[in-house]
Amino acid sequence: MSEWDTIRLTFDGGVATLTVDRPDRLNALNVETLEAIEEALAEADEEGARALVLTGAGEDAFVAGADISYMRDLSTPEAQAYAELGHRVADKLERFPAPVIAAINGYAFGGGCELALACDLRVATEDAVIGQTEIDLGIIPGWGGSQRLPRLVGDEIARRLIFFGERIDAQDAHEHGLVGEVVAGDQLDDHVAELAADLAEKPAYALRAAKEALNQAHETSQEAGLRYERRLWSGLFGTHDQREGMGAFLDDREPEWE
């Protein structure tokens, strides 16, 4: 298994956990860290992870954002390359072939919020604080926030969050639909581990197809999305998991997934 200086990748059965490990910098994302995340996602895929958890080391931050000290003096071409790297990482989270859970412990600002937006599910601690705060740096979200945030919270709320750079607490984030659950800080790890373990026990091919179909809903017209869903749905017929799932239902027994 690969080792990196700024992240950790661990496995527990079918669950992979990717931890951004720069607590002294509130897990801010520099180039080295983004590249390491990209490599770790590829490794988790190769190892056949059936669920993935993304979190940050320490008690203060999930990911406090991009590395401002690095960004300050970037030229336009350099900023373009940094944006492309951040987009690649977010896209790979969004397209990872298994469900991804963001375990948001503490601050999730800017690029950290954007990585959370690219995950399938978001669970936050009660003391988490979340925001697209780029406007106060003289920039805008650059790793997908302007596109993914409105799909979660609606256009008006997204504009307010981005225009004002608002930092909102976990409960407000939950009310807006930005996170799915809020738990006590000392319950986050156990609760997310339970969610991930439950997902890892589901039929992997069907979960992957479900994720692809849900993602497609944001990419195209409803008519095209419905055609895509039909292809994915029918393509599952004849697989082991489809035969096993339906057979187990009819036999009144627990299925044994591939």
N, C-alpha and C positions, 0 to 999 in steps of 0.2 A: 504494500500500500504506500502511496506517495505521502510525503511529509512537506508541510509548508510552514513558513515563519509566522504568517498572519492569520491563518485559519486552521481549523481542525475538522477532519471528517472521520466519523465513527459509525460503526454498524452494530445494530442489535437485532438479530434475526433479519427480517425483511425491511427494517426501518433504518435509513441513513440519517444522521444528524450532521449538518454543516454549521459550524460555529465560527463566526467572525471573531478573531481573537486578538484584538488591539485595545484592551480595556483602558490602557493609559491614554489613548487617543479617542475614547468613547466609540471605539470600533469604526472610526472614519475610514472611508474607502479611498485608498490611493491606487495607483496603477498596479502595483504588486499584488494588492489584495484582490482587486477585480480579476486579474489574470488567474490568481489562485482559485477563486470561486469558479471561474469558467472551467478550469482543469478538474476541480473536484466534482462538478456536476457531471462531466463526462465520465469520471471514474465511478460515481454512484450509479450512473446508467449502465456502465459495463458490468458492474457487480450485481445488477439485477434488482436494485432497490425497488420495493413495492410501495414505499411511502418515503417522503423526505421532509425533514424538519429543518428550517432555517432560523437561527437565533444568534444572539450576540453574547460574548463573554462578559462576566461581571454583572453587577446589579444596577448599573446606572444607565446603560444604553443597549438597545437592539443594534441599531446603526445610526449614529448621530448625523450622518450625511456624507457627502463627498469631502475630500481633503482640501480645505480652503487654502491652506498654505501652498499646496501644489497648484491650484487653479489660478491664483492671483495674477500671475504674470504670463499666462498662456497667450500665445498668438491665436488668431482665428483658425489657422490650419491645425494647430495643436489642440485647440478646444474641440474642433470637429473630430479629431481622432479619439479624444477622451469621451466625447458623447457617443461615438460609435462603439467604444468598448463597453460603456455602461449599458447601452441598448442591447448589445449582444448578450450580456449577462442576464438582464431582465427578460429578454426574449427566451433564453434557454431555461429560465425558471418557469416561465409561462408555458413553454412547450415540453417541459420535462415529462417523460412518458408515464409518470405516476403522480398522484396528488402531492402537492407541496403545502406544508403548513408553516406560516410565519408565527413564531413564538416571540411576541413583542414585549420585551422586558425593558422598560425605561424609555429613553428618547428614540424616536424614529422620525428624523427630520430629513428634508431634501431627498437625496439619493437613497437614504434608508427607507423613507416612506415609499419611494418608487419601487424598491426591491420587494417590499411587503405587498404593494399593489399587484405585482406580477405573480404572487403566490395564489394558490387556489383558495385557501382558508387562512383567516387571521384571528389569532387569540392574543389578547393583550392583558397585561397585569393592571390592577386598579390604579397604580401610580404611573402608568405609561403616558407619554405626551407625544402627540403625532402632528405632523404638519408639513406642507410644501412651503418651505420658508425662503425659497430662493429670491423672492422679490426684494428682500431687504439686503441682498448682496448685489443688487443691480442686474440680476439675470432672471431666467424663468426655469421651470423644471426642464431638465435636458435628457432624462432617461426614461421618458414615457409617461410622466405624471399628468401632462396636459391631456393625454388620450385615455389613460386607464381610470383616472379619478372620476371624471364625469359619468363613466359607465357604472361606477359603484354608488355614487352619492347623488347623481343628478347634476344638471348643468348649473343651476343657480348656486348650490352649495359649493361645487367645485370652483366656480368663479370667485366666490367669497374667500375660500381657503387660499387660492393662488394669488388673487389680487392683494389681499391684506397680509398674506404670509402668516395666517393664524396658526397658533399652536393650541390644539384642543386636547382635553383630557380623554381618557379611555371611555368614560361613560358617554360623552358627547360623540365620540367617534363611533360608538356602538349605535347610538340613536340615529346617526347619519347613514349607517350601513357600511361604514369604513372598516369596522372589525365585526366579526361574527359573535364573539364571546368576550367577556371580561371576567377575570378570575383573580383571586388573591395572589400576591406575589409568591408566597410559599407553596402555592398549588399549581403554578404554571407548568413546571417540568413534568409532574406526574399526570396532569390533565392532558397535556399535548402528547405525552408518550402513550397514553391510553387511546387517544384519537388516532394516532399514527398506527398503533398496533391493530386497531379495529380495521383501518383501511388496508393494512398489509394482509389481512386475512380475506379480503374480498377478491373476486376473480380479476386478475391483473389485466387481461385483454379487454374485458368489458369496461373496467375503470379507465383504461387508456382511451378506448373509443368514446366513452362518456365525456372525458376531458376534451378530446378533439372536437366533439360535436358542440359542447358548450363554448369553447373558444371561437368556433366558427360563427357563432351567433353574433359576435362583435365585428366580424371581418367582412361580411357580405350582406346581401339582401336576404329577407326571410325566405323567399322562394328558393334561392340558391342554397341557403342553409338547410332547408327541409330536404332538398335533393341529397345533400351531403349526409344528413342524418340517415336517410333511407339506405345509402350505400354502406355506411358504417354498421347499421343495425343488421342488414341482411348478411354482411360479411362475417358476422360472429356465428352464424349458423354453420354447423359442421365442426366447430372447434370443440376441444375437450370440455372447456368450461361451460359452454352452452348445453352440450349433451348432459354433462354431469349435473348442472344446476337444475335443469328441467326434470331429469330423472330422479334426483333427490327429492324434489318437490312432490312428484307423483308417488314416490316410494315412502314419503313421510320420514326422511332421514336427513342427517346433516351432509352437505356436499363436501367433496374432497377436491379442492381446486388444484389446478396444475401448478 
